[in-house]
Amino acid sequence: MAKPIVDTEYIKEIEKARRDLRALISSKNCAPIMLRLAWHDAGTYDSKSKTGGPNGSIRNEEEFTHGANNGLKIALDFCEAVKSKHPKITYADLYQLAGVVAVEVTGGPTVDFVPGRKDSKISTKEGRLPDAKQGVPHLKDVFYRMGLSDKDIVALSGAHTLGRAHPERSGFDGPWTKEPLKFDNSYFVELLKGESEGLLKLPTDIALLDDPEFRQYVELYAKDEDAFFRDYAISHKKLSELGCTLSSGSKATVRDGIIIAQSAVGVVVAAAVVALSYCLLGNKWSLIAGRLQGRTDNEIKNYWNTHIRRKLLSRGIDPTTHRPVNEPSTTQTISFGAGNKIKDQKMINVKAESGLSQLESNLFREQCPDLNLDLRISPPSRPNYQQSHQQQSPRCFACSLGIQNSKDCNCSKNNNNFGNIASYNLLGLKTNGVLDYRTLETK
């Protein structure tokens, strides 16, 4: 089949499909099988014959009925529902995008995704995927055939941190980790522990300890999750592009903080937050973005707001009212969480040490993993109403936002009570509330 034309419209469809996949995977808890689908479509590649690879051929009955693909019809049907809404996207792109999103929504690294794969109706013969009953030589034969390295073998094996084996599909039963819906380095931690009750270790898993080249990476990833995430993202990208000629200019990702393709939904709020964040936080925004590589500005904003919310609650401050918890609110403020209304007193009642209910805590941990951003919150300030409403001379844009301009201006000279003006929150909205956005800083 013809290679898709990756233009602006195609990238927009990719981003829409990405959102639909996030919602689907989150609601169905199907991240493991979606990742397995992406892997099995790509893992048939042969670098010598240039056949197989991520070409969507796994949708053919001839291929999805292979023994190694048992159970994947479920994932194919899930993807078909998304495909029906975005028919312009190729199956090859859709399956690999599903794998990328599956890693992302379970807390894993952001894998760079470049669209442009063409579909194929030609399926390879059975036997190209790894056999879980085999050892080191077999693993190397399969992955070397694809053009991948020892590091790739170990990093990609770490994806077993998600999901479990089913006896009707593989003959094996059980999860590899204690939290099979969380993407982290626990696969390697458990592997080094040896036998653990209730946890699975396949012959191909044990092979990673038997070979010294493999084992060095197992030990590294077990003690350094950041190293695992970094190498996994690289290896996953390589796997998802085997045999494909893709243009790096067609990336549906973020470049230098600019969103290439983004839905119009929420653009006004996102743009306001992004613009103000760059003005108010300067290089601090870059610091946060550097910890969330590949995320859109809107996603980074959500992470930032969530961390502010956590810090407030840990200090006994209700993020809705910006007042101590259990103290009735007398001023109107803007909630950091979209859709959270003041009448929802569940957020104010401290049900746990963090100030969040168990359900909400779990939700935050799943959607916004802790970045260890050490926020410093200084004592609140209350502007004097009379002073803040006195006649003032016109002020420049920066000063009107309540910050000192980096360039010379006459605002502070014309307004001696500059420090007493009404404060603005992170959205740039004037408020007489207790919390001033200028007190939120990263160390």
C-alpha positions as CSV (number, residue, x, y, z in Angstrom):
1,M,0.0,0.0,0.0
2,A,1.0,3.6,-0.6
3,K,3.0,5.5,2.1
4,P,0.8,8.1,3.8
5,I,1.3,11.8,3.1
6,V,2.3,13.2,6.5
7,D,1.0,16.7,6.2
8,T,-0.5,19.1,8.8
9,E,-3.9,17.3,8.6
10,Y,-2.3,13.9,9.1
11,I,-0.5,15.1,12.2
12,K,-3.7,16.6,13.6
13,E,-5.3,13.2,13.2
14,I,-2.4,11.5,14.9
15,E,-2.8,13.8,17.9
16,K,-6.6,13.2,18.0
17,A,-6.0,9.5,17.9
18,R,-3.4,9.8,20.6
19,R,-6.0,11.4,22.9
20,D,-8.6,8.7,22.0
21,L,-6.0,6.0,22.8
22,R,-5.2,7.6,26.1
23,A,-8.9,7.6,27.1
24,L,-9.3,4.0,25.8
25,I,-6.3,2.6,27.5
26,S,-7.0,4.3,30.8
27,S,-10.6,3.2,30.9
28,K,-10.0,-0.4,29.8
29,N,-6.7,-0.9,31.7
30,C,-5.4,-2.4,28.5
31,A,-1.9,-0.9,28.3
32,P,-0.1,-4.3,28.5
33,I,-1.9,-5.8,25.5
34,M,-1.7,-2.6,23.5
35,L,2.1,-2.5,24.0
36,R,2.3,-6.2,23.1
37,L,0.4,-5.5,19.9
38,A,2.9,-2.8,18.9
39,W,5.8,-5.0,19.8
40,H,4.6,-8.1,17.9
41,D,3.8,-6.1,14.7
42,A,7.3,-4.6,14.7
43,G,9.2,-7.7,16.0
44,T,8.9,-9.6,12.7
45,Y,11.5,-7.5,11.0
46,D,14.4,-9.0,9.1
47,S,17.2,-6.6,8.4
48,K,18.7,-8.8,5.6
49,S,15.6,-9.4,3.6
50,K,14.0,-6.1,4.6
51,T,10.7,-7.9,5.3
52,G,8.3,-7.7,8.2
53,G,8.4,-4.9,10.7
54,P,5.9,-2.3,11.9
55,N,3.6,-2.4,8.8
56,G,0.2,-3.2,10.2
57,S,0.3,-6.7,8.8
58,I,-0.6,-8.2,12.2
59,R,-4.2,-7.3,11.4
60,N,-4.3,-10.1,8.8
61,E,-5.9,-13.2,10.0
62,E,-3.0,-15.2,8.7
63,E,-0.7,-13.4,11.1
64,F,-2.8,-12.7,14.2
65,T,-3.6,-16.4,14.5
66,H,0.1,-17.2,14.9
67,G,0.7,-18.9,18.3
68,A,2.9,-16.1,19.5
69,N,0.0,-13.7,18.9
70,N,-2.7,-15.5,20.9
71,G,-5.1,-13.0,22.5
72,L,-4.0,-10.0,20.4
73,K,-7.4,-10.0,18.6
74,I,-8.6,-8.1,21.6
75,A,-6.1,-5.3,21.0
76,L,-6.8,-5.3,17.3
77,D,-10.5,-4.7,18.0
78,F,-9.7,-1.9,20.4
79,C,-7.6,-0.2,17.8
80,E,-10.3,-0.7,15.1
81,A,-12.6,1.5,17.2
82,V,-10.0,4.3,17.1
83,K,-9.3,3.6,13.4
84,S,-13.0,4.1,12.5
85,K,-12.8,7.6,13.9
86,H,-9.5,8.4,12.2
87,P,-9.6,6.5,8.9
88,K,-6.8,8.6,7.4
89,I,-4.2,7.1,9.8
90,T,-2.5,3.9,8.7
91,Y,-2.8,0.7,10.8
92,A,1.0,0.6,11.0
93,D,1.1,4.1,12.6
94,L,-1.9,3.4,14.8
95,Y,-0.5,0.2,16.3
96,Q,2.8,1.8,17.1
97,L,1.1,4.9,18.5
98,A,-0.9,2.7,20.8
99,G,2.3,1.2,22.1
100,V,3.8,4.6,22.8
101,V,0.7,5.8,24.6
102,A,0.5,2.6,26.6
103,V,4.0,3.3,28.1
104,E,3.1,6.9,28.7
105,V,-0.2,6.5,30.6
106,T,1.3,3.9,32.9
107,G,4.0,6.2,34.0
108,G,6.8,5.3,31.7
109,P,9.1,7.5,29.5
110,T,7.9,9.5,26.6
111,V,8.8,7.7,23.4
112,D,9.4,9.8,20.4
113,F,6.8,9.0,17.7
114,V,7.3,9.8,14.1
115,P,4.3,9.0,11.8
116,G,4.5,7.9,8.2
117,R,4.5,4.1,8.2
118,K,2.8,2.4,5.3
119,D,0.5,-0.6,5.6
120,S,1.2,-4.0,4.2
121,K,-1.1,-7.0,3.5
122,I,1.8,-9.4,3.3
123,S,2.4,-11.4,6.5
124,T,5.7,-13.1,7.4
125,K,5.9,-16.8,8.2
126,E,5.4,-17.8,11.8
127,G,8.5,-18.1,14.0
128,R,10.1,-14.7,13.9
129,L,9.1,-13.6,17.4
130,P,11.0,-14.6,20.5
131,D,10.1,-18.0,22.1
132,A,9.8,-17.5,25.9
133,K,11.0,-21.1,26.5
134,Q,14.4,-20.4,24.9
135,G,17.7,-18.9,26.3
136,V,20.5,-16.5,25.4
137,P,21.4,-17.8,21.9
138,H,17.8,-17.6,20.8
139,L,17.3,-14.1,22.1
140,K,20.4,-12.8,20.4
141,D,19.5,-14.5,17.1
142,V,16.0,-12.9,17.1
143,F,17.1,-9.4,18.1
144,Y,20.3,-9.3,16.0
145,R,18.2,-10.3,13.0
146,M,16.2,-7.1,13.5
147,G,19.4,-5.1,13.8
148,L,19.1,-4.5,17.5
149,S,21.8,-4.6,20.2
150,D,22.4,-6.3,23.6
151,K,21.3,-3.1,25.3
152,D,18.1,-3.0,23.2
153,I,17.4,-6.6,24.2
154,V,17.6,-5.9,27.9
155,A,15.9,-2.5,27.8
156,L,12.9,-3.8,25.7
157,S,12.6,-6.8,28.0
158,G,11.9,-4.3,30.8
159,A,8.5,-3.8,29.2
160,H,7.5,-7.0,31.0
161,T,7.0,-4.6,34.0
162,L,3.6,-4.3,32.5
163,G,1.0,-7.0,32.3
164,R,1.0,-10.7,33.0
165,A,1.2,-14.0,31.2
166,H,-1.9,-16.0,30.5
167,P,-1.8,-19.8,30.3
168,E,-4.3,-20.0,27.4
169,R,-2.0,-17.7,25.4
170,S,1.6,-18.6,26.3
171,G,1.4,-21.6,28.6
172,F,2.8,-19.4,31.4
173,D,0.8,-17.7,34.2
174,G,1.3,-14.7,36.4
175,P,2.7,-11.1,36.5
176,W,6.3,-10.2,36.4
177,T,5.9,-7.4,39.0
178,K,3.7,-6.5,42.0
179,E,2.1,-3.6,40.1
180,P,1.5,-4.9,36.5
181,L,-0.2,-1.6,35.4
182,K,2.8,0.6,36.4
183,F,5.7,1.1,34.1
184,D,8.9,1.3,36.2
185,N,12.2,-0.6,36.7
186,S,10.7,-3.2,39.1
187,Y,11.1,-5.9,36.5
188,F,14.8,-5.7,36.9
189,V,14.6,-5.3,40.7
190,E,12.5,-8.5,41.0
191,L,14.8,-10.3,38.5
192,L,17.8,-9.8,40.7
193,K,15.9,-10.9,43.8
194,G,15.5,-14.4,42.4
195,E,12.4,-16.4,43.0
196,S,9.5,-14.4,44.4
197,E,6.2,-16.0,45.3
198,G,3.5,-15.1,42.8
199,L,5.8,-13.5,40.3
200,L,6.8,-14.9,37.0
201,K,10.3,-15.5,35.5
202,L,10.4,-16.9,32.0
203,P,13.4,-18.7,30.7
204,T,14.1,-15.7,28.5
205,D,14.0,-13.5,31.7
206,I,16.5,-15.7,33.5
207,A,18.7,-15.6,30.3
208,L,19.3,-11.9,31.0
209,L,21.2,-12.9,34.2
210,D,23.1,-15.7,32.6
211,D,24.8,-13.6,30.0
212,P,27.4,-11.1,31.3
213,E,26.6,-8.6,28.5
214,F,23.0,-8.7,29.4
215,R,23.5,-8.8,33.2
216,Q,25.4,-5.5,33.3
217,Y,22.3,-3.7,32.0
218,V,20.0,-5.6,34.3
219,E,22.0,-4.4,37.3
220,L,22.2,-0.8,36.0
221,Y,18.5,-0.6,35.3
222,A,17.6,-2.1,38.7
223,K,19.5,0.6,40.6
224,D,18.9,3.5,38.1
225,E,15.4,3.9,36.8
226,D,16.3,7.1,34.9
227,A,18.9,5.2,33.0
228,F,16.3,2.5,32.2
229,F,13.7,5.0,31.0
230,R,16.3,6.8,28.8
231,D,17.5,3.6,27.2
232,Y,14.0,2.1,26.9
233,A,12.7,5.2,25.1
234,I,15.6,5.0,22.5
235,S,15.2,1.2,22.0
236,H,11.4,1.4,21.7
237,K,11.7,4.1,19.1
238,K,14.2,1.9,17.1
239,L,11.8,-1.0,17.3
240,S,8.9,1.0,16.2
241,E,10.7,2.3,13.1
242,L,12.4,-0.9,11.9
243,G,12.5,-1.0,8.1
244,C,10.7,2.4,7.8
245,T,11.8,5.5,6.1
246,L,10.4,8.3,8.1
247,S,10.9,12.0,7.9
248,S,12.0,13.6,11.2
249,G,10.3,16.7,10.1
250,S,6.9,15.0,10.6
251,K,7.2,14.5,14.3
252,A,4.0,15.1,16.2
253,T,5.9,16.2,19.2
254,V,7.1,19.4,21.0
255,R,10.0,21.3,19.7
256,D,11.6,24.1,21.7
257,G,8.4,24.5,23.7
258,I,6.2,25.0,20.6
259,I,3.3,22.7,20.1
260,I,3.3,21.4,16.5
261,A,-0.2,20.0,16.6
262,Q,-2.7,20.6,19.4
263,S,-6.4,20.5,19.7
264,A,-8.4,23.8,19.8
265,V,-10.0,22.5,23.0
266,G,-8.5,24.3,25.9
267,V,-6.1,26.3,23.8
268,V,-7.1,29.6,25.4
269,V,-6.3,28.4,28.9
270,A,-3.3,26.5,27.8
271,A,-1.9,29.5,25.9
272,A,-2.4,31.8,28.8
273,V,-0.7,29.5,31.2
274,V,2.2,28.8,28.8
275,A,2.7,32.5,28.1
276,L,2.6,33.5,31.7
277,S,4.8,30.6,32.7
278,Y,7.5,31.7,30.4
279,C,7.2,35.3,31.6
280,L,7.0,34.5,35.3
281,L,9.1,31.4,35.7
282,G,11.7,32.0,33.0
283,N,14.2,29.2,33.0
284,K,12.3,27.3,35.7
285,W,9.7,26.3,33.0
286,S,12.6,25.0,30.9
287,L,13.8,23.0,33.9
288,I,10.4,21.4,34.3
289,A,10.1,20.8,30.5
290,G,13.5,19.1,30.6
291,R,12.2,16.6,33.1
292,L,9.1,15.9,31.0
293,Q,10.7,15.5,27.5
294,G,8.3,15.1,24.7
295,R,5.2,16.4,26.5
296,T,3.1,19.2,25.2
297,D,3.1,22.6,27.0
298,N,-0.4,21.8,28.1
299,E,0.7,18.5,29.7
300,I,3.6,20.2,31.4
301,K,1.2,22.8,32.8
302,N,-0.9,20.1,34.2
303,Y,2.1,18.4,35.9
304,W,3.2,21.8,37.3
305,N,-0.2,22.5,38.7
306,T,-0.5,19.1,40.2
307,H,2.9,19.5,42.0
308,I,1.8,22.9,43.4
309,R,-1.4,21.2,44.6
310,R,0.5,18.5,46.3
311,K,2.8,21.0,48.1
312,L,-0.1,23.1,49.3
313,L,-1.8,20.1,50.7
314,S,1.3,18.8,52.4
315,R,1.5,22.2,54.1
316,G,-2.1,22.0,55.3
317,I,-3.3,24.6,52.7
318,D,-6.4,23.8,50.7
319,P,-5.6,24.3,47.0
320,T,-9.1,25.4,46.2
321,T,-9.3,28.3,48.7
322,H,-5.6,28.8,49.4
323,R,-6.4,28.8,53.1
324,P,-5.6,26.4,55.9
325,V,-7.7,23.2,55.6
326,N,-10.9,23.2,57.7
327,E,-11.0,27.0,57.7
328,P,-14.1,28.3,55.9
329,S,-13.3,30.4,52.8
330,T,-14.3,34.0,52.5
331,T,-12.6,34.9,49.3
332,Q,-13.1,33.6,45.7
333,T,-10.1,31.9,44.2
334,I,-9.3,29.9,41.1
335,S,-8.9,26.1,41.5
336,F,-5.8,24.5,40.1
337,G,-7.9,21.4,39.1
338,A,-10.3,21.8,36.3
339,G,-13.9,21.0,37.3
340,N,-13.2,21.1,41.0
341,K,-15.9,23.1,42.7
342,I,-15.8,24.6,46.1
343,K,-18.9,22.7,47.1
344,D,-16.9,19.5,46.8
345,Q,-15.8,19.3,50.4
346,K,-14.1,16.0,49.9
347,M,-11.0,17.8,48.8
348,I,-11.0,19.9,52.0
349,N,-11.5,17.0,54.5
350,V,-8.1,15.6,55.2
351,K,-8.5,11.9,54.8
352,A,-4.8,11.1,54.7
353,E,-1.5,12.8,55.7
354,S,-1.2,14.3,52.2
355,G,-4.7,15.9,52.5
356,L,-6.0,13.7,49.6
357,S,-8.4,10.8,49.7
358,Q,-6.8,7.4,48.8
359,L,-8.6,7.4,45.4
360,E,-7.4,10.9,44.6
361,S,-3.8,10.1,45.7
362,N,-3.7,7.0,43.5
363,L,-5.1,9.0,40.6
364,F,-2.4,11.7,41.0
365,R,0.3,9.1,41.2
366,E,-0.9,7.4,38.0
367,Q,-1.4,10.6,35.9
368,C,1.4,12.8,37.4
369,P,4.3,10.8,38.8
370,D,6.4,12.7,41.3
371,L,9.2,14.8,39.6
372,N,10.8,15.7,43.0
373,L,10.4,19.4,42.2
374,D,11.2,21.1,45.4
375,L,8.8,24.0,45.6
376,R,9.3,26.7,48.2
377,I,6.2,28.5,49.4
378,S,6.8,31.7,51.3
379,P,4.4,33.3,53.9
380,P,1.3,34.7,52.2
381,S,0.8,38.4,51.8
382,R,-2.4,40.4,51.9
383,P,-2.4,43.6,49.8
384,N,-4.0,46.6,51.4
385,Y,-7.3,47.3,49.7
386,Q,-7.1,51.1,50.0
387,Q,-3.5,51.2,48.7
388,S,-4.0,48.8,45.9
389,H,-7.0,50.8,44.6
390,Q,-5.4,54.3,44.7
391,Q,-4.9,56.2,41.5
392,Q,-1.8,54.8,39.8
393,S,0.2,55.7,36.8
394,P,0.1,53.4,33.8
395,R,2.4,50.4,34.2
396,C,4.2,48.2,31.6
397,F,3.0,44.7,30.8
398,A,5.4,42.9,33.1
399,C,4.6,45.2,36.0
400,S,0.9,44.8,35.4
401,L,1.4,41.1,36.0
402,G,3.0,41.8,39.3
403,I,6.6,41.0,38.4
404,Q,9.7,43.1,38.1
405,N,10.5,43.8,34.5
406,S,13.9,42.5,33.4
407,K,14.4,45.7,31.4
408,D,14.5,49.2,32.9
409,C,11.1,50.8,33.3
410,N,9.7,53.7,35.2
411,C,6.8,51.9,36.8
412,S,8.4,51.4,40.2
413,K,9.5,55.1,40.2
414,N,6.0,56.2,39.3
415,N,4.4,53.8,41.8
416,N,5.9,53.7,45.2
417,N,3.4,51.2,46.3
418,F,4.3,48.7,43.6
419,G,4.7,46.0,46.2
420,N,1.2,46.5,47.5
421,I,-0.7,46.0,44.2
422,A,-3.2,43.2,44.0
423,S,-1.7,39.8,43.3
424,Y,-2.2,37.6,40.3
425,N,-2.4,33.8,40.3
426,L,-0.8,31.4,37.8
427,L,-3.5,32.1,35.3
428,G,-2.9,35.8,35.4
429,L,-6.2,36.6,37.1
430,K,-6.3,39.3,39.7
431,T,-7.2,38.1,43.1
432,N,-7.1,39.3,46.7
433,G,-6.5,35.7,47.9
434,V,-3.8,34.6,50.3
435,L,-1.5,32.8,47.9
436,D,0.6,34.9,45.5
437,Y,2.1,33.0,42.5
438,R,5.3,34.9,43.1
439,T,5.9,32.7,46.1
440,L,6.0,29.5,44.1
441,E,9.5,28.8,43.0
442,T,11.7,25.8,42.1
443,K,15.0,25.5,43.9
